């Protein structure tokens, strides 16, 4: 994605402001430049002193001097992103793209768009603030919730026994002709059928399903080595045929970090019908209410992460969100770990939403959905391609039910891969979009991060598409169809044409009891590290790393500071992070401050 220079009204880290400027250019509203938008590294402003001060918690950051989170990798270290990304390979690792700063840019665009909506509805919003720290914590919402839940259900011992495990954050599967591939199966039947086609050992297949299915929430996937060995004996053409016959999906992992195309983050299409004024509802423009979407109603029929996160963002901005779930509730509610009887991960993205249980496959259920939409402003779904038309709940149909409706589809691929694309899930999109190559340095094989990067970005971009459509409706009176996808969200991540080249000090520095992330000065001037460690200034980085590994972080931090190098402790305890008084208040608040 080529990013233009941001307007003067946008201030903050260059990546964040350029991402925001790109999205606001697509928004196309002539008043966007009149909303002052500031992206800080830490925030909200009234909590910055708490973030900078040492705390009394048991979190590893107690050992650090005041945190100086003034660059992408320091935020990744302090906020747990390095930890989650590195879980699959057993050690904290940075993402080689500016993920947290990109998320902050999307949040900034959302804030400006929401402020414009507030103005158009008779409110006042002169400016908005957000921060990269808030963006990082929002991206980790489900992981923080799971870590904080009282009962974590581990992978059963039998699932990880009897074989060497394959680290699924590393090389993954490689075909007989040397092609790295990413596999997806959404149900046990497809998983079993795929491996049966290849003649894989039944025991490895049986034990592999559970961690494979859970990897979206756990960011780890311990598989028996027999599965990788099976794939290694089969050429790509046969792997693809097996996936097609079994109902699984399989794609090569691109080695080029650049996306194969440049889909716009979203597209808006006017819905037919006369212009319709937006109705006022109780809650809109109530004195003292500062939420821009107060009084608007969203009906949401979504699963997994992308769609629920989009609805979550709209709720944080003040909308009333009504979830349509099947009879008995969304099956995701029962996935461990549980908090108060509900999946902690599910609750993190769906708390605060009203729920209506409807069987949308029946005529009466579809009529019930239409009745909900009749009094709604937005209908949001992330159904598979073609499902909306088969149900009679597509944009044209619901647009007739509710003139002026914003109809939002958050898909996996959009129309990029034709009418019958592979299943549109996070890791397949990372593999195809080049993001799997971009997130790792060139000395590591391309492989998707098992942190759900595109699900998070896809949900945020879908919410921004809804905001763009709501603003267009306020300006014109006409409803809009708002299409976005995981693929279009992945393309929004800035990246270079060549993969990153890292040395020893460009990775977290291992200490006796944890890891530290060195600031840019320390990485660029290893003689400072040598002085801190008391070794010869000409010692190579590997020798420096070996020396640091013998010392605890409490000893290393003041030594590095005295040598002129800041170091950020790498958070590897998400439950502690969620309790840390420097971060917990930030994570508990919506990621915007409207002024």
N, C-alpha and C positions, 0 to 999 in steps of 0.2 A: 504494500500500500504506500503510495507516494503521499507525503503529508506536507501541506502548505504551511507557511508561517501563520501562527495564531494572531488574531486581532489583539489590540492593546487591552481590551476588556478581560482577556484571559491571561492570568499570570500563574506561574508555578513551574514545576519541572518540565523541560522541553518536550519529552515524550508525551506526558499527560496533556499538555496544552495543545500539542499538534493533533493528537487523537481527538480531543474535544472539538478543535476547530474543524477537522474533517467531518465529524458527525453533524456539527451545526451548519456547515456549508450544505450538507445534504438536506438538513431541515428546511433550509430555504426561506426562513422568516426574516424579513427586513429589520425587525426590532431585536434580533438576537444579540447584536453588538451593544445594546443598551443595558444588558444585564451584566453587572460586574461579577466575574467568577474568579475565585482564587483557589488554587490547589496547593495545600501545604504538604510537607513530608509527614508531619504529625498533626493530630487534631482529635476532637474539636478544640478551638482556641482556649476554652476555659479549662480543658483537661491537659493541656500541654505541660504545665508545671508538674502535674502528677506523673506524667510519662517520663519527665526528665529526672525526677528525684528517685534515689534508691528507696526500695520498699522493705517491708518487714516480712514479706511472703517467703515461701520456701522455693520459689522459682529461681532457676539458675542465674537470672539477671541480677539477683541481689549482690552477686560478686562483682558486678560491673560498676564503673563510675557512671555518671549520668549518660543515658543513651543518646548518641548523636545519630539519629536516623535521617541521614541526608543523602542517601543514594539507594538505588533499587535493591542491591544485594544485602545491604544492612537491614532493610525492611523485611526482605525474605528471611533473613536469619532470625531476627527478633520476633517475628510474627508467626513462625512455624511453617512457612512455605518450604524452606529447605528441608525441614524434617519430613513433611508429608511426601514431597517429591522423591526424597531419598529412601523412603521406607522399603521400596521394592528391592533396592540393592544393598540395604543394610547400613547405610551411612548417610548423614545429611549431605545434600547436594544442591547447588544453586540451579535455578532455571536459567538457561543461556539467553532468554528473551526478557524484556522488561514487562513482565506479566502484571505485577502489582501496579505499576505506573500506567499501563494500558487500561486496567480496570478503573483506576482513578480518573482517567480521561473520559471514560464512558459515564462514570458518575457525574463528572462536571457537566457533560452535555445533558444528562438527565436533569440536573439541577437547573440549568438555564431554561430548558424546555418547560419544566414544571413552573418556573417563575413566570414565563410568558403565558402559560395557561391560567395561572392565578390572576394575572393582570387582565386577561381577556374575560375572566369571569367576575371582574369588579373588585378584585383584591389588589394588594400592593406587594411587590417584591422587587427590591432594587438590586439585590445581589445574592450570591450563594457561595458557600465555602464547602470544601471537602478535603480529604487528605489521602495520601498513599497508604498510610497506616490503616485508616478506616477501610480502604479498598481491600487491603490484604486480609483483614479480619473478616470482612464480608465474604470474600472468596473462600474462606475456611469455615464458614458457618456450620456446615453439617459435620465437619471433622471435630470442631470444638464441642459441639453438642454431644457427639458420640463419646468423646473422651471424658466429658463431664458426667455422663450417665452412670448411675450407681452400679448397674450390672452389665459388664461387657462380656459377651459370649465369644470365647476364643475359637479358632478353628480347631475342630476335634483332633486329638492326637492321631487318630487313624488316618486323617486326611493328609497328614504331612509325613507319614512314616513310610518305611520300607523302601525309600529311594532317595537319591540326591535330588534336591529341589532345583528348579530352574528359576533364576532371579528375573522376574517378569518386567523389571524396569530396565533391563539391560538388553541383551541381544534378541530375546524373544524367539520366534520360530524362523528357521531358515530352510528353504526348499532345497531339493537335490541339485538344482541348477543355480544355487547361490543367491536366491532372491529372498529378502526378508519380508515376512508377511504378518499381517494382523488378522486374527480370527475373531468373529463374534457369533454367539449363539444365545438367543434370549430365552430358550427353554431347554429343559433336560433332554427332551426327545431329539431336538436338532443336534445337541452336543453329542449324544450317544451315537446317533446315526452317522455323523461326520467321521468320528473316530472308527466306527465299525467299517466304514467304506475303506479306510486306510489300513485296517488290520491292527490297530493299536491294542496293547494289552488291556484286557477288561478291567483289571484292578486299578491301573493308572487312570483309566477313563472314569471309573466310579468315584475314586477319591478326588479327582480333579474338578468335578462339577461344582462342588460347594465353594471352594475358594475362588474359582473362576467367576461364578455368579456374584459373589460378594465383593469383588475387587473394586467396583464403583464406589463403595462406601469405605473400604478398608485401605485402599491404595497399595495393597500387596496381593500377590497371587502365587503362592507356592505350589508348583506343579511337579509331578514326578518326571524325572529326566527322560523316561521312556516315551513321553509324548513328543518332546523335542526331537528325540532320536527317530521316531516314526515319521515326522514331517521331513526330517533331513534326508530320508530315503526316497522321497516322492517329488517329482518335478512339479513346477507351478501349474501347468495345464491340468494335471490330474487333481491337484489340490482344489483348483477352481471348480472342476466338475463335481468333485465330492461335496463341496459346499453347496453348489446349486441343487444337487439331488437331495441333500439332507435338510435343506431349509436354513442352513447357516450362511454367513457372509464372510468373504475373505478378500483382502486387498493387499497389494504390494505396499511396502513402506517406502515412500519417496525418499531418495537421498538428497534431492535438491531442497534446500530450506525455503525457497520462494514458493508461493502458492501457484498452482497450475493456471489459475485465472484470477480475475479481480472482480468478484461479484460485489455489488453494493451491499452495505450492511443490512439495508432493508429496502423494500419497494412499497410504495403506496399506490393503490388503484382506486379511483372514485367508484362508489357503488351507485347504481342507478336509483332514480327517485328524486322527488322534489326536495328543495332545501328545507331543512327542519330546524327550528330553534332548539337549543339545548334546554331541557326543562330544569327548573330549579327544584332542589329537594331539601328537606330538612338536613341541616349540617353544613350546607354551603354558606360561606361568608359569615359564619357565626363570629361575633366579636371575640377576639382572643385566640381564634383558630388560625394557625399559621401553616396548615398543611394544604398544599395547592390543589389536591384532588378530593378534598372533603366534599361529600355529597354526591360523588360519582360512584357508579356501581359497575363492578366487573363480574361476569359469570365465567368461571374457569373450569375446563375439563381437561386436566393434564396429568401426566405421570412422571416419575423419576425426578430429575433435577431441573432441566431447562425450563419447562413450563411452570412448575411450582415456584421457581425463583423469580420468574417474570411477574407472577401474581404477587409474590412476597414484596417485591420492590414497589409495585403499584399500591399495595396496602400501606407500606411505610410512608408513601407520599400522601396518604389520607383516604384512598379509595376504600369503599366497602367491597370485599371480595367474597363471592359465594362459590364454593367448590361443588362440582357435580361429581359424585363418586358412585360406583356400582353398589347394588344391594349388598350389605355386609361391610361396606367401607373399602377403601383402597387397600389392596393386599400389602402395600409397602408399610402400612401402619404396624405390622407385626414383625418387622425385621429388627433383630437385636442390634445394639443394646436398647433396652426399653427405659423410658423415663415416665413415671406415672401412667404405666400401662400402654404407652404408645412408643413407637420407634423414635429414638432421640433424633435421628437424622431426618425422618419425615417431619417431626414436630418443628424442627428448626426452620423449615421452609414453609410450613403450613399453619403454624399457630396464629390465632387471631382471625382466621377465615371462617365464615359460616359454611356449613356442610349440608347438602341435600343429597340423599341417596336415590338414584334414578337408574333404571335399566334402559339405557339409550338405544338398545337393540330392538325394543318393542315400540309399536305405534303409540301406546299411551305414554311411554317414556319420552319419546321424541316430542309429543305434544307438551309434556311437562317442561322440557328444555325450552321450547318456544315461549311458554308462558313466563319463564324466568327472564328470557331475553327481551320480552316485550317491555320490561321496565328497566332494562340495563343500558349502559353506555358502551360497554366493551364485552365482546365474547372472545375468549382466548382458549386455544387448544393446541396440542402438539401431537395430534393423531397421525397415523401412517398415511402416506399419499393415497388418495382416493376414498378414504373412509368417510370423510364429510359428505361427499356426493352420494355414496351408497346409503348413508343414513338419512339423506334429505335435509342435512344441516349445514349446507355449504353457504358461502357468503351471499349468493343471490337470494337463497331461500330465507335466511335469517334477516337479510337486509329488507325484505318485504315485510317481515314480522315487525321489525323495529327500524323504521326509517331513521337515518342518521347514525346507525350503529357503526362502531369500529370493530371490524372482524379481523382478529389477529391469529395467524398460523405460524407457530414456531416449529419449523421442520428440521430434519437432519441435513438434507442436501439441497432444498429448494428444487429448481428444475435443472440443476447443473449436470446430473448424471442420467437424465432421461426419465421416462414414465415408470420404469421399474428399477429404481436404484437399489444398492445394497441397503441393509438396515442402517438407519442414520443414528449411530451412537458415537459417543465421545472419542473412543480410541480409534475407530475406523476413520473418523474425520481428521484426527491428528495425523494418522498415517498418510492419508491421501492429500492433505492440504500442505504438506511440507513442515507442519509445526513439529511433528515427531523428530525431524532432523534438526530443526532450529533450536529446540529446547536443550539439546545436548552438544557438547564440544566435539570437534572433529576427530578426536582420538577415541570416541565412544561410538558404537553402532547406533544409527538412527532407531529410535523406539519411542512410542508414545509415553508420556508421563502418566503414571496411574493416578495422579491427582487429576480430577475432572476439570481440565482447563477449558475445553470448549463448551461443556455444559454450563459452566459459570458464565463465560462470556456470552454464550448463546442466550441464556436467560436475561442477562443485562441488556443485550442488543434488542431482544424481543420487547422488553419493557420500554426501551427508547423508541422503538417503532410505534408502539401504542401511543406514547406521548406525542410523537410527530403527527400521528393520525388524529388524535384529539385536538391538537392545535389547529390542524387543517380544517377539522369540522367546525371549530369555533369561528374560524375566519370565513368559511364558505357556507356552512349549514349542511354540507353533504357528508355522508358517511364515507368511510374508507376501508378497504381491505389492506392490512399491514402484514406483509410476508417477510420473514427473516429465517435464518437457518444457522445451524452449527457451523456449516462451511463458510458462510458469509461472516460470521463472528470470528472464526479462526483467521480469515484473511485480514481482519482489522488489526492484528498484532504486528507492529513494525518489526522488520527483520532485515538482515543484510544478505547479499547474494552468496556469501561464503559463510560456512559455519564457524563458530567461535574457536579460536586456538587458545588453549589454557595451559599454563604452567602449574607447578606444584602449589604456588601461593595463590592461585586463582580458585582454589577449592578451600573449604573450611579447614582451618588448622586444628588438627587433633591434639587435645591435651590429655592429661592423665584421667580426667573425669568429665570430659565434654569436648566441645568444639568451639572455636572462635573464628569469626569472620574479620579479616583485616581490612582496614580502610584502603582507598586507592593509593595513598602515599606509601603505606607499608608494603603493599604488593609491588609497587614500582621501585622501591628502594630497599632491597633486602638487607643492606648493611644496617638499617635501623633495627631489623629483627635480630640480626646477629649481635648488635650491641645490647639489646634487651636480654638476650639469652646468654651473653658472656662467652660467645664463641668468636672465632676469627672472622673478620669482616668479609673475607673472600670465600667463606663457606658457601657451598652450593645450596639451593633451596631444599633439596632432599635431606641434607644434613641438618638444616634448620628445623625442618619438620620432625626429624627424628629426635632432636634435642627437646623440642616443645612437648613431644608426646610423653616425656618423663616427668612433666611438671603439672600440678593442678592449675585450674583456671584462676583461682584466687591468688596464686603467685604470679601467673603470667600477666594478668591485666595491669597491675601497677608498673611492672617492668616495661611493658610495651608502651604505656602512657608516658613514662619517664623518657623513653627513647623517641617520643614524638609520633607514636602510632596509636590510633584509636582501634579498638577491637570490640566487636559486638558478640556477646555470647549467643550461640545458636540454640534457640529454644527446641528442645526435644521432648518436652512435657506439656502437651496441649491442655490437659486438665489443670495443671498449674498455671498455664497462660490464661485460661478462662477465669481463674481466681485472682490473678495478679492485679492489685489495685491500680497499676499503671495502664493496664489494657482492658480489664473487665468493663469499666464504665464506657470506654470507647466502643467496644463490641456490642454493648447493650443499647446503644442509641442508633437512630437512623443516620446514615452517612452523609447527611447534608445539614448545613445551618443556613436558613434563609434569613436575610436581613432586609 
